[in-house]
Amino acid sequence: MKNYLIKTLYLTFIFLINQTIGIAQHRVHLKNGSQILGKILNSDASSVAIQTIDQSIWVFTNSEIQQVDTLSQNFGKTTYKRKGFVNYTELGPLAMSNRASNGVTTSAFSFQTTNGYRFNPLLYLGVGVGADLYAVQTFVPVVLSIRGDLSTTSAKIPFYFVEGGYSINATSNDVPTIKYQGGATFAVGLGIKLLFQENNGFLLGLGYRYQESSVTEKLQKSTEVFNRLSIRVGFSF
């Protein structure tokens, strides 16, 4: 299982990098004040078609467009903010095969927002809080988050994250003989940030998530451990 997790983590991360690098950096300024960042697919005398990072294709007539920019290769470097407060807001599935004590497959979905300070590109410290929604239990994790950007030379920035803390068990329980409790939580992973300007960016992350919990039923206490492949999508600002 450990080797399988590492292999899956590596292959998925490479896939995310390849998908990200394939999006050329263009920016369409619309007359209504909006800006669209992505890859120009077609441009002619009547319209412009642009593909954004989520693979959506937008078509605008030339009468709607103010101007189109081709961003330089050092776009990320010239707009990167090396210090300051940053918020990360992310969500995504927690995937792997695992079963609870009652035999239910515990698929999960995770949401987290983290606020903190970037001291330099390699070191960011913050506190995160969120919600992990499993099929049979609900957790509210409170974690210390350590992050860092591994490069600042382009608009495509690889990053790492390490998080640890405690999750409160918020499972709704109508059975008085059963008591749910939370436990330690830990996460580690890698990702790619598509930088728009300064701290603003689109995030794609992949990692490992560990969660402990316990269930007490009729004075008998059992411990459960959830091991998950964490897929995160979100924004920094």
Secondary structure by P-SEA (a helix, b strand, c coil): caaaaaaaaaaaaaaaaaaaaaccbbbbbcccccccccccccccccbbbbbccccbbbbbccccccccccccccccccccccccbbbbbbccccbbbbbccccccccccccccccccccccccccbbbbbbbbccccccccccbbbbbbcccccccccbbbbbbbbbbbccccccccbbbbbbbbbbbbccccccccccbbbbbbcbbbbbbbccccccbbbbbbbbbbbbbbbccc
